[in-house]
Amino acid sequence: MQSISTLRRLASIITDSVDSMERVYASSGMPLPSLDEPFNQHDPGEALRQDPEVSNAVKNIMAAAAQISATVCDPMRLVVDTSRAFHLSSCLLVASNLDVVEILREAGPKGVTAEDIVAHSHVNPNLIARILRLLATHHIFREVSPGVFANNRISSTLDKGKSSSVLNSNRADRFIGSSGIAALVEQSADIGGKSGVYLADSVVNPDGVLPFNLAYRTEEDFFAWLHQAENSYNTPRFGVAMQGTAATEPSDLIFRGFDWGLLPQNETIVDVGGGIGHVSLTIAKKYPHLRIVMQDLARSIELSKGYWGDNFPEHISKQMPIKDAAVFLLRYVLHNWSDNQAQVMLRHLRAAALPTTRLVILEKIVPFASVEDSEASRTKDIAGAFRPSAKYPLLPNWGPATADLYLYDLTMHVLLGGVERTLEGFWDLLEPSGWKLVEVHHCAGSQLSHLVAIPV
């Protein structure tokens, strides 16, 4: 009876959450975006997903639906299916490599056959149909009639925004000007996927060799390998993929935490490991009185010069030394490194810091899958540290509704030996490095947080 009672509670959570979403969309006079229609980032209905009531309802629906499925399924079938889930990422990589989304966009809602999709390549159409059918079974693409496929809301997010003929003739620049989502998916499914299958081998490796190094048979770390001359395709793809991480978040996310507007005229922000600088560019455009200094590997800096030259050329001349930094900005940087390696970086920044310098870290804070004892936590007195958890019988972390946090964590490990940290993990990282964590801003509508530390 307890299981049936739990199912009823979970079903009630779904019903209540659907009622909440229906109320918000009805009061706004907008329909919920259809799964069968291509994604439109300018659709006001999509913007409503950032409404706190809607975003909370979405998490509850996703968590409850997944928990119901796990409760009623055949457990042996589920665990075997999970062991084969790698096929999904491989199929996404195929679809992006072959520009399937762009071909289907040009074909329209009636779709086209697999034969038409591969008409200008030497790919087996029967295999492509099987690949797309697997994805459509997971609600990525639609099989509108037997063997005929079309885009839907999910698949269309992979659109690079160019014609299939242009993409076919100029592979080198295929991601330039795109949202970055396709680049991010390819990067994850390609290098991340090939590395991930070596996780089990790496775990038992006595030398602690990372899955990436086993997969690619190299002793170089990921970033050194990425910037080799033979990786002329992977390097720019990675840069655009990092831009894609921002595309998955609200456009004003950088302004939902630390208040950049409080910095005085001509203060310097050092964007450490900022890639092409798409985030700090956003800050510079809103607060042009601030100076931005980019720090990254040589190839990334060269790419950033072109990016800033295209988007904010008048600001390039304002580059300054970092002897007087008001803020060290680290967005998605510390998660690239183990604690020992990250502490080396943090100590260098501490040595260069003024007493008034702030360290602003933009990363995801991993919650536990169990109930936390907030009173026993060392971080309980940090301003903004508290974060609500899901109500019983949901998992406290909302389960699969937040699964991307944990997938990202393992991606960091297999490629770099990095880690997505709990709040206590950040405390343990910062304290021995000469920094004190003083503020946490959990960004509304996002899993990203701003952590603010001061020198000690």
N, C-alpha and C positions, 0 to 999 in steps of 0.2 A: 504493500500500500504506500510505503514511503516514496518509492520510485514514481508511482502514479501521481502522488501529491506534488513531487518535484516537477514532473512534467506539466502539471496544471499551473504551477507558479511560473514556470518558464513561458508557457503559452500566454499567461496573463501579462507578463512583461512585454511580450511581442505585441499583444493587443493594445495595451496602454501606450506603447511607443508609436505604433501606427496611428492611433488616435491623435497623439501629439503632433506628428508630422502632418497629418491631414488638416489639423486645425491651423497650423502655421501656413501651409500652402494655400488653404482656402481663404484665409484672411488676407493673403497677399495677392489673391486672384491669379495664381500661377499653378500649372500642373506639375506634378513630379516628373522630372526628365525620364523619358522612356528608355528601357534597356535596349530596345530594338532600333533606336535612332542613333545616328552618330553623335559623339560628344561635341558640345558647343560651349567653349569656355566663356563665351559672352552671354549665354543664356541666363537670365535673372534667376531661373529656377535652380541653376547650379550654384549661384552665389548664396542661395538660401541654405545650402549645406553648412555654411559657416554660422548660421543662427545657433546660439547655444542650445536651445530646446531641440532643434533638429539634429545637431551633432551628437547630443547626448542620446537621443532616441535611436540614431543610427548605430551607435556603439552597443546599446542594449539589444537591439534587434539582431545584430550580427553575433553577439555573444550568446544570446539565448537560443538562436536557431542552430548554431554550431553545437551547443551543449545538448539540445534535444536530439540532434542527429547522432552525437556520440553516445547518448544514453540508449537509443533504440536500435542502433545498428548491430550488425553481426561483427563482433570485435575482431575475429580472425580476418574477415574480409577487409576491415578498415586498416589493420596494421599491414597487411600485404599490399593494399592499394597505396598506402603511404610510402612503402618501400620503392614503389615505382613512380613516385611523383616527379622524379627528375625528368621524365619525358615531357612534362608540361613546359619547363623552361627551355628544353631543347627545341620543342616545337615553336615556341615564341621566337627563338633565335632564327629558325628557318624562315618563319613568316616575315620577320624584319629584314633579313638578308635578301630575300627575294622581292621585297617591296610589295607584298601582297596587299597591304592596307591601301596603298596609293592606287594600285590597279583596281581594287574594289570601289574605292572612292570615285574614280573616273567612270566606273560601270554603273553606279547608281544603286538604288535600293532593290532593284530586281536581281542583282547579283550576276555572277558569271560562273561558268564551269571551271573545274580544275585545269582542263585542257587550255582554256583561254588564259588562265593565270600564268601558265608556264609556256605560252606560245613562243616567246622570244628567248627561251632558254632551253637547255638540254635536260631539264629535270623531269622525272617520271610523274605524270599527272595523277596516276592512281595513288602514288605515295603522298603527294600533296593533298589529295582529297582525304586520305586517312589522317594526316596531320591536322588539317583544319577541322575535321569531324571531332577529333579528340578535344581540340580547343573549344569548339562550339558546344560540346557536351558540358564544358565548364563555363559556359556563358561568355566565351571570348570568340567573336565572330558568330554568324548565324548561318545555318544550312537552310535556306529558304525553300528549297525543294531538293529531292535526291541529287546529290553531286553538284548543286549550285550554291555558291557562298556569297555572303554580303557582310559588310561591316555592321557592328553595333556600337553601343555607347562605350564599351570597354576596348574593343579592338581599335577603334578609331583614335584612341589616345596615342597610338604608335605612329600616326601620320607625321611625316617629316615636312609636309607643307610644300612639296614640289611634285612635278609631274613624274610619272614612272619612267618616261623616256629620258628626262634629264638625269634622274638617279641612276639609270642604267648606263648612261654614257660618261658620268663623272662621279665615280665612286669615292674619290678622295675627299670631296667637299659635300658629301651627301647629308651630313648633319648640320652644316652651317646654316644658321637662321631658323633651325627647328626649335621646338619647345624643350628638347633635351630628353624627353621621355624615351624615345626609341633608342637613343644612345645609351641611356641608363639601363634599359632592358637588355640591350646587346652586351654591354659591359658585364652585367650581372650574370646573364645566361651563358656567355662565352667564357671569359677568363674565370669568373667566379664559379660557374658550373663545372668547368673542367678541373678546377682546383678542388672544389667541394667533394668530388668523388674520391679524393685521396685522404679525406679526413680520418677515416678509420686506420689507414696505414700510418698516418702521422702520429695519431694518439699513442701507438705502441712503438714508435720509432725511438730508440734509446738516445739518439742525438738531438731529438726535438726539432727535426726538420719540418718546416711548414708544408701544408698541402700544396700551396702554390709552387714551391721549389721542387717537390716531387713530381707534380704534373708537368712542369715545363723544363725539368731537368736542368736547372740553373742554380748557381750558388748566389746569384745576385738577389738583392731584395726587390720587391715589386716595383718600386718607383725607379730604381736604377735600370731594371730590365725594361720598363715602359719607355724610357727615354733613349733606348738604343736606336740607331739609325734604321734598323730593319722593322721597327715598330711605328713607322710613319703613319699608319692607319690607326693604330691603337691609341697613340698619344693624343691627337685631337679629339678622337671619340671620347676618351676619358675626360678631357676638359669640358666638352659639351654635356657629358653625363653628369658632371658635378653641377652644371647649370640646371640639369633636369631634376636634381634633388630639390632645388628651389622651386621648380615648377609644380612639384607635388604639394607645396605648402602655400598658404595665403601670401599674396604678393607683398603685403605690408608686414610680414612676420618679423623682420628685423627691428620693427618699431613697436613690437608688442611686449617688450621687456625693458632692457636698459634704455634710459632716456638720453639719447644722443644730443638732443636739443639743449641740454644743460651744460654742454661743454663750451667754454668761452671761445671767442674769435681766435682763429689761427692755431687752435690746438691740434695735435697730431694723433691720428689713429693709425696704428701699424697693423695691417691685415696679414697675419702670419699664416703662411700656407694657404693663401686665398685663391689659388688657381688663377683664372683669368680676371678675377676681381668683380664678378657680377653682383656680389652682395655689398661690398664696400662702395661700388658705383652707385647703388641705390641710396646709400647714406649720403654720398657726396652730392647727389642731385638734389636731395631734400635740404641738406645743410652745406651749401657751397662755401661757407666760411671756415669749414674744417679742412685740414690737410690729410691726405691719404697716402700712406707709403705701403707698397706691395712687397712682400717677402715670399719667395718661392724658388723652386728650381729654375735654372736658366731658360729652359724651353717654355715653361709656363709663363715666365715673365715676358718673353718675346710675344707669346700669344696674347697676353694681357694688354700689351702696348697697342696692338691692332684693335682689340676689343674696345679699349677706352678711346682710342683715336676715332673709332666709328661712332661711339655713343656719347662721349663727353670730352672732346678734344681740348677745350679750353682749360681743363683741370689738370692735364698732364704736366704742365709747367710748374705745378705747385708741389711736386715731389720734394721731400725734405729728409735730412738725416733723422735717425731715430733716437738721438740723445735726449730728447725732451718729450717722449711719448706720454700722452694723457691716457691712452687706452691701448692695450694689446688685445686685438680681436683674434680669437681662435674659433673658427667655425668648421665643424667636422674635421678637426685636426687631431686632438688628443686620442680619439677613438682609433686612430691609425696605429697606435703604439702600445706596447706593453707598459706596465707601471714603471719599470726601471728606465725604459727609454724615454717615456714621457716626462719623467722627473728630471732628466738631463736637460731637456728643452725648457722646462719650467724654471729650473735654477738659473739658466742663462737669461731668461726674461726677468727673473727677480734681480739678477745682478745689474741689469740695464734699467731697472725701474726707478722712478722717483718715489718719494714717500707718498705722493698724491696719485700715482699711477693706478689705474684700475685694470684688472684682467677680466675680460668678458668672454666667457666660453659659451658657444652655441652648440649644444649637443642634446641628444635624447637621454633622459634619465630612466633607467630600466626599473620598473616595479617588480616586486616579488609576485609569484603566483599564489602565495599564501597570505593570510592576514598578518599585517605587521604590528609590532608592539611599539607604537609611536612614543610612548613614555620612556621606553628604554633606549631609544635612538639617540646617538650623539648629535644628530642634526636637528633635533626637535626645536631648538631655540633660534634657528636661522630664519630670518624674515622670508616669508613666502614658501617655505619648504613643504608645508602640508599640501597633500594632494588627495582628493577624495577617491575612494575605491568603490567598486561595484557592490551592489546589495546582494545578499544571499537570495537564491542559491547560485548566482553567477560566480565565477571565479573572481577574486578581488581585482585582478588586472584586466578584466573583460575578455580573457581567453583569446580566441582567434581574432577578435576585433582589433587587438593590438599586436598580432603575431609578427607584423613587419619589424617591430623592435628587436625581437629575438632572432629573426632571419638576418637582420642587418648585423647583429652581434656576431653570428657565426661567419658571415661574409667577411667581416673585419679580421676574424681569426685566420680563416683559411688563406687569405691573401697576404696579410701583413703581420699576423700575430697580435693584432689589436683587439680591443674590447669595448663594448658599450657598457657603461658603468651604472651601478646603483648610486643613489645620492651618497651613501656611506663610502662607496668606492671613490667618488670624487674627493670626499673629505680626506681619505687615506692617501690619495695622490697629491693633494695640494699641501697639506700640513708639513710634511718633511721637505717640501720644495720651497718653503719660505713664503707661502701664501695662505691667507685665512679666508675661508668661504663665508661671506656675510649676507648675501642676498640670493634668492632664487625666484625667477619669474617663469611660471608655467604658462606658455603662450596659448591663449584661447584659440580653439579650432585647429590645434596642432599638437603633435607629440614632442615637439622641440621645446627646449627650455633655455633660458638665459641664466647662467651662473656667474655671479660677480664676486671676485676675490680682491683682497687688498694685500700689500706687502706687510710682512711681519719680520 
